[in-house]
């Protein structure tokens, strides 16, 4: 994607830069010329996970929950934060309780917004927020699920949803400060990031590694209904390209009998029982032992629990000129290759 003709010396600020989405956006931005993107400010709680030699990258390691807005602004001042033109927000903290989930993720976004206002309120042009299919109630009961295919202005279900809170919050800030705001809602994201809290691909790869080591078939962990459902997946790289396109586009094999309803395997129970197998593989293949901790077994179980279809409608994006298509199988294959390079699974 060439952008030099439509932008001049823009400065990106990526919140949640160490996650699969943040890393994908960094990769996409680094492919742009320095004439288009002068600086790329990356913010995350953990130290930077990428080994990148590009003078445009400026990394800030700070715990947004513990830090004050002034603390964050102080760090941004050190890296020319006053020049930020485009913000990409990916931070997320998982909580089991719905109200707690809503509260903590509101705080993450609100602090980011307040810091952006203080440091670069007048220079920011766009603020991009990535939410997801939970907006449509995929984690709720069937009566709360939006009508298929999911569309941008689908009616909201009753009750609390932290994505509703975040999107309303961004809209209020954007209208007050004259920013364009962009909201994207990908489904399960395929990507690679060390230590990422919610990573379906890593979880699947580690499960497959254990099964191979045990000489067991790669059984589908879900039920027959989840096997047959239609479910969107999104590659992190394609998401990033889509979000960057939106910024520039001036608009707002094993035979298996499955139980019909019950999961075949509950990974949250099954995988911890075989941690010793993982240690054996690590020692033999010289792998990253912590990779086992990167996986999110409960999240994978949750993704495979519901038999409801979950797929969205891209008609609006297509009308405005987005034509790129990404093959889900290729996305997983590329992700697994990257995991091998990172010594997270055997090659």
N, C-alpha and C positions, 0 to 999 in steps of 0.2 A: 504494500500500500504506500503510495507516494503522497506526502502531505505538505511538502515544502511550498507548494504553490498556494496553499490555503491557510497557512499559518506562519507566523514570524516570531521566533524567540519566545515560545511558550514555556511555562514552568509547571511541571506536574507535581502533585503531592499525593502520595499513595499511603493510605492508612490501612494497616494490616498487611504490610509489605512482605512478610515471611510466609504467608499462607499461599495455597495453590493459586488463588485468583490474583493476589498481589504479585507473585513471582511471574505469572503469565503476562500481566500488564507491563512489568519491568522489561521482560523479553521483547514485547511488541514495541514499546517505546524506544528501546535501544536500537531497533532496526530502522528507526526514523533518523533523519539527518540532524546534526546539531543546529542547523539553521532553523529547523522546525521546533526542536525541543532543547532548550539551553540547559536546564537543570531538571533532575528527577529526584525529588525529596522523598525518602522512604522512611516510614515510621512503623515501628513494631516494638513489642515488649521484649522479645528475645534479641540477642545479637544477630547481626545480618548472617543469613545462612548461605548466601551466594558468594562465590569467588569471582567477582567481576572487576576487570580493570578498565574502567571508563570514568573519566574525570567528571562526567555529568551527574554521577550518582553521589548523593549526600544522604547518609543514614543516621537516623535518630533512634536510639534504644531507650524507651521510656514506658513505664506502666501507666497507661491512661487512667485506669481506675484509681490508682493511688495518687497520681500527680494532680496538682491544681491546674486550672486553665493557664494561669500565669507561668507555671513551671513549663508547660508545653510551649507557650509563646516564647519563653526565654530560649529554649532549644531551637525553635524555628528561626529566631533572630540570628543564630550563629551560621545558618545556611541560606541566608538571603530569602527567608520565608515571605518577606514583604513583596516578593515578585511573583508569587504563585498565581497562575491563571486558571488552572484546571485541577480539580480535586477528584480522586477516585477512592471511595470508601468501601472497605471489605472487612472491617473488624467484626468479630462475633465471639460471644462466650455462651457456651451451652449450659443450661440449667434445666432440671427436670420439672420444677414447679413453674407453671405458666406465668404467674404474676412476677416471680423472681426473674424469669427469662425476659419478660417485658421490661422490667425495671433496669436490669444491668445493661441491656443492649441500648436502651434509651440513653443511659448515662454515657456510654461509649460514643454514640453519635453526637449527643448534645455537646460534649466537651470538644469534639473535633470541630463542630460548627462554631462554637464560641471562640476557639483558638483561631480558626480561619478568619472570623470577623475581625478579631483584634489585630492580627498580623497582616491581613491582606484583603480586608473587606471590600476595598474599592478596586482591586486589580483582578479579583476572581471573576471569571467569565462563566464557567460551568462547574457544577457539583454533581458527580455521578455516584449514585448509591446502588449497590447490588443487593437485592433481596432474594426471593426464591419462591418455590411452589407452595411453601407453607402459607403464603398469602391466600392461596385458593382453598385452603383447608385440607390438604392431603394428609395432615397429621391428626385430623379430627374424625368424628364419626361421619358416615356416608351422607347423612342429612345436611352436614355442614360443607360438603364438597361442592365447589362451583361447577356450573354446567360445562360439559366438554364440547369442543376444545376450549381450554382456558384462554380468555381474552383480557386485554389490559384493564378494561373498565368493568370487569365482572363484579357483581354485588358482593359486598363483604358478609362473611358469616357472623353470627351473633357471638358476643363474648370477646375476650382478650386475644389479641394477636400482635406480637411485638413488631411485625412488619407494618401493620397499620399505623402503629405509633411512630415508627421511624419515618415512614413516607409522609405522614402529616407534618411531622416536625421539620423535615427538609423543605416541604412546600412553604411552610410559614417563613422560614429563614430566607429562602430564595426570593419570595415575593417582597419581603422587607428590605433586602439588600440588592435587589436588581440582578440576581444571578439567573442563568438558565439552569434548570435541574433536570437530570436524566435518571430514570429508574429502570433497571433491567431485572428480570426475574428468571434466571436459569433454573433448570431442575438439577438432579444429582450431577455434580461437577467431576469430570475426569481430569486429574492433574497430579503433580508431584510436588511435595514440600516436606522437608524433614520436620517432624514434630507437629505437623498440622493436626488439629484436633478432630476434624471431621473429614475423613478421606476414604471414600468408598473403594477406590481403586487399590490403595495400599492394603486395605483390609482383605479384599478378594485375593490379591497376590500372595499375601502371607498364608491365608487359608489354603490356597492351592499348593504352596510350598510344603506345608505340613502334611497334606494328604499324599503328595508325591513321596515324601520321605517315609511315610508309614506304609506305602504301597497300597493305599486305599483309593477308591474311585473319587473323582471330583463331583460329589453329590451336590445338587442344587439345594441350598439351605432352606428355601421357602416352601410354600405349598403349591399344589397344582394350579390354584387360582392365580397366585402371584406369577407363576411360570407363564401363564397364558395372557396376562394383562399387557396392555400397552403402556410403556413408561418412557418418558423422555430422559436422555442423558445429554450433558453439555460438556464439551472439551473446554478447559480453562483458556486455552490459546484462542479458540474461536470466540469465546465470550469476550476476551480482551479486545480482539479485533472489532467485534461488533460495538463494544462500548466506545472505542476510539472513533469508529465510523460515526457513531451518534454524536460525539463531541464536535466533529467537524461538520456534520450535517445539521444545519441550523433549524432544529425542531425541538419541541419539548420530548465331550461326547461319550456319554455313558448312558446305557438304557436304564431308566430309573422310574419306579412307580411312586408317584407323589400322593400324599394325603390331600384330599380336596381342600381342606381348610387349615390344617395344622402344619406348621413349618417342619421340614424334614430334620433340620439341625438348628439349634439355637447357638449361634457362634459365641455369644457372651458366656455360655456355660462350657461349650466344647473346647474352644481354643485355650483358655487358661489351664485346662487339664493337660495340655500337651506342650506346655512351655519348655519342659525338659527336652522335647524333640527339637524345638527351635534352637536351644543352646547347643545341641549336638551339631546342627546344621551350621550355626555361626562359627563354631570352632573349626569345623572341617573346611568351610568355604571362606573364612576370614571376612565375615559380614559385620554389619553394624548391629550389635546386640539390641540397641534401643529401638530398632525398627519395630519390634513386637509391641512396644508401648505406643508407637505412633498410630497403630490401628485402632479403630473404634468399633468394636464388636457390637455393642448395643445399638449404635447408629445403623449399622448394616442390618441387624435384626429388625429394627424399626422400618427401614426402607423396604424390607421383604415381607413385612407383616400384613399390610393392606392389600386386598385383592382389587381395589378400585383402580381403574385406568387413570393415568395422569399424563396428559399431553396438552401442549399449548398451541395456539394459533399465531403464526408469524405473518399473517396477511398484511398487518399494518406496516411492518418493517419492509416487506416485499414491495408494497405500494410506493415506499419512499426510496427504493433502489437497492436494498440489501438482498443480494442473490447468492451469497456464499453458503455452501452446504458442507457439513463435516460428517464423515462416516463414523458412527459410534464404535464399531469394531476396530477401525484404524486408530481411533483415539485411545482405546484401552491398550492396543499393541504398542503404540508409541510410549504410553505411560509405563508399561512394564519394562520396555527397553531402558527407559530413563532410570527406573528403580534398580536395574542391574548395574548401570554405570555408577550409581550412588552406593553400591554394595549393600543394598537393602534387601535384595533377594538374590538367590544363586543365578549365575549366568549359564 
